[in-house]
Amino acid sequence: MSRGRVELRLRVDPIACDGIGVCSQISAAVSLDRWGYPVVEDAVAASDQRTARRAVRACPRRALWLEPVADPR
């Protein structure tokens, strides 16, 4: 983890998501499965955190959120 930056995890609520796909158009941290629903990695790369935040704000169903990754120490 880089100094001064919190490692984040992007989460998806599969029940709330309608598979619109706006998130994947905004952020490289989100890809879509074959049905158009978001697939996210465990942790968002530092270079993708800004666009991941934009994707969370743009989600029309509020089905995305970011949470800090727990420090294993």
Backbone as CSV, one residue per row, in Angstrom:
resi,resn,N_x,N_y,N_z,CA_x,CA_y,CA_z,C_x,C_y,C_z
1,MET,0.849,-1.171,0.000,0.000,0.000,0.000,0.893,1.231,0.000
2,SER,0.562,2.222,-0.812,1.381,3.414,-0.883,1.077,4.338,0.283
3,ARG,2.053,5.132,0.640,1.928,6.039,1.775,0.853,7.090,1.491
4,GLY,-0.064,7.282,2.441,-1.085,8.296,2.321,-2.291,7.896,1.474
5,ARG,-2.281,6.715,0.914,-3.404,6.280,0.091,-3.970,4.999,0.676
6,VAL,-5.268,4.960,0.826,-5.948,3.791,1.383,-6.265,2.824,0.248
7,GLU,-5.991,1.552,0.461,-6.356,0.549,-0.535,-7.857,0.311,-0.448
8,LEU,-8.505,0.324,-1.603,-9.957,0.211,-1.651,-10.401,-1.033,-2.406
9,ARG,-11.585,-1.498,-2.036,-12.221,-2.628,-2.711,-13.557,-2.120,-3.260
10,LEU,-13.826,-2.412,-4.518,-15.088,-2.051,-5.150,-16.046,-3.210,-4.968
11,ARG,-17.238,-2.925,-4.474,-18.221,-3.973,-4.216,-19.470,-3.723,-5.047
12,VAL,-20.187,-4.805,-5.369,-21.411,-4.729,-6.164,-22.527,-5.457,-5.434
13,ASP,-23.690,-4.835,-5.397,-24.880,-5.487,-4.862,-25.592,-6.121,-6.057
14,PRO,-25.504,-7.439,-6.229,-26.079,-8.083,-7.414,-27.603,-8.008,-7.462
15,ILE,-28.238,-7.824,-6.327,-29.696,-7.707,-6.291,-30.136,-6.333,-6.814
16,ALA,-29.427,-5.293,-6.404,-29.795,-3.931,-6.803,-29.392,-3.620,-8.243
17,CYS,-28.349,-4.270,-8.744,-27.822,-3.967,-10.074,-28.790,-4.410,-11.169
18,ASP,-29.003,-3.515,-12.145,-29.839,-3.832,-13.307,-29.014,-4.168,-14.547
19,GLY,-27.686,-4.166,-14.431,-26.829,-4.500,-15.563,-26.820,-3.439,-16.649
20,ILE,-26.952,-2.194,-16.267,-26.971,-1.102,-17.237,-25.582,-0.916,-17.861
21,GLY,-24.524,-1.069,-17.080,-23.166,-1.051,-17.605,-22.468,0.291,-17.616
22,VAL,-23.070,1.312,-17.034,-22.433,2.629,-16.988,-21.089,2.545,-16.271
23,CYS,-21.009,1.762,-15.219,-19.789,1.650,-14.417,-18.595,1.187,-15.250
24,SER,-18.819,0.248,-16.139,-17.711,-0.272,-16.947,-17.264,0.720,-18.007
25,GLN,-18.139,1.635,-18.396,-17.756,2.666,-19.358,-16.917,3.752,-18.696
26,ILE,-17.047,3.897,-17.398,-16.340,4.944,-16.664,-15.013,4.455,-16.100
27,SER,-14.975,3.229,-15.593,-13.796,2.752,-14.871,-13.262,1.431,-15.411
28,ALA,-11.951,1.368,-15.549,-11.287,0.129,-15.959,-11.299,-0.911,-14.841
29,ALA,-11.681,-0.498,-13.632,-11.759,-1.424,-12.502,-12.981,-2.332,-12.604
30,VAL,-13.863,-2.037,-13.560,-15.104,-2.808,-13.718,-15.159,-3.389,-15.131
31,SER,-15.411,-4.674,-15.210,-15.686,-5.303,-16.505,-17.086,-5.908,-16.410
32,LEU,-17.624,-6.315,-17.531,-18.969,-6.878,-17.548,-18.928,-8.357,-17.902
33,ASP,-19.809,-9.132,-17.284,-19.917,-10.538,-17.661,-20.751,-10.639,-18.941
34,ARG,-21.009,-11.828,-19.412,-21.698,-11.985,-20.696,-23.156,-11.542,-20.670
35,TRP,-23.706,-11.318,-19.477,-25.087,-10.845,-19.347,-25.143,-9.334,-19.103
36,GLY,-23.972,-8.699,-19.017,-23.918,-7.254,-18.827,-23.836,-6.789,-17.387
37,TYR,-23.579,-7.719,-16.464,-23.470,-7.349,-15.051,-22.003,-7.135,-14.682
38,PRO,-21.738,-6.215,-13.743,-20.355,-5.874,-13.409,-19.608,-6.985,-12.691
39,VAL,-18.340,-7.081,-13.030,-17.402,-7.977,-12.373,-16.252,-7.091,-11.909
40,VAL,-15.913,-7.164,-10.628,-14.863,-6.300,-10.084,-13.764,-7.152,-9.458
41,GLU,-12.563,-6.601,-9.434,-11.420,-7.261,-8.801,-11.514,-7.089,-7.285
42,ASP,-10.681,-7.831,-6.552,-10.680,-7.716,-5.093,-10.295,-6.314,-4.629
43,ALA,-9.243,-5.765,-5.201,-8.785,-4.430,-4.799,-8.666,-3.547,-6.040
44,VAL,-8.965,-2.279,-5.858,-8.867,-1.316,-6.947,-7.437,-0.794,-6.988
45,ALA,-6.805,-0.844,-8.141,-5.451,-0.321,-8.290,-5.448,1.168,-7.980
46,ALA,-4.352,1.655,-7.443,-4.246,3.072,-7.093,-4.547,3.964,-8.291
47,SER,-4.133,3.543,-9.464,-4.361,4.345,-10.668,-5.825,4.360,-11.099
48,ASP,-6.634,3.426,-10.604,-8.054,3.347,-10.973,-9.003,3.881,-9.901
49,GLN,-8.482,4.342,-8.780,-9.364,4.764,-7.686,-10.229,5.966,-8.057
50,ARG,-9.682,6.904,-8.788,-10.466,8.088,-9.160,-11.657,7.707,-10.046
51,THR,-11.411,6.877,-11.051,-12.510,6.483,-11.934,-13.483,5.536,-11.236
52,ALA,-12.988,4.749,-10.284,-13.878,3.874,-9.517,-14.847,4.718,-8.692
53,ARG,-14.361,5.798,-8.114,-15.246,6.707,-7.362,-16.292,7.323,-8.288
54,ARG,-15.884,7.681,-9.500,-16.833,8.233,-10.470,-17.892,7.199,-10.845
55,ALA,-17.477,5.949,-11.008,-18.424,4.886,-11.357,-19.445,4.680,-10.238
56,VAL,-18.993,4.758,-8.988,-19.905,4.618,-7.852,-20.939,5.738,-7.879
57,ARG,-20.483,6.967,-8.099,-21.416,8.103,-8.136,-22.372,8.028,-9.316
58,ALA,-21.941,7.433,-10.426,-22.761,7.400,-11.642,-23.768,6.251,-11.671
59,CYS,-23.634,5.288,-10.787,-24.525,4.123,-10.818,-25.968,4.554,-10.552
60,PRO,-26.864,4.345,-11.508,-28.252,4.785,-11.327,-29.011,3.986,-10.263
61,ARG,-28.566,2.788,-9.950,-29.244,1.951,-8.944,-28.533,1.957,-7.593
62,ARG,-27.426,2.693,-7.497,-26.620,2.742,-6.265,-26.207,1.342,-5.827
63,ALA,-25.819,0.538,-6.803,-25.450,-0.852,-6.539,-23.946,-1.038,-6.357
64,LEU,-23.176,0.033,-6.466,-21.724,-0.030,-6.286,-21.324,0.789,-5.065
65,TRP,-20.280,0.348,-4.378,-19.699,1.151,-3.311,-18.244,0.751,-3.135
66,LEU,-17.491,1.646,-2.535,-16.086,1.399,-2.225,-15.942,1.222,-0.723
67,GLU,-15.080,0.301,-0.338,-14.794,0.124,1.083,-13.298,-0.091,1.245
68,PRO,-12.741,0.360,2.360,-11.307,0.152,2.585,-10.993,-1.323,2.792
69,VAL,-9.848,-1.726,2.297,-9.382,-3.100,2.502,-8.735,-3.151,3.880
70,ALA,-9.113,-4.131,4.669,-8.572,-4.260,6.020,-7.081,-4.553,5.961
71,ASP,-6.333,-3.873,6.813,-4.884,-4.096,6.913,-4.658,-5.392,7.681
72,PRO,-3.940,-6.364,7.093,-3.776,-7.669,7.736,-2.875,-7.657,8.974
73,ARG,-2.286,-6.515,9.294,-1.384,-6.474,10.451,-2.086,-6.538,11.739
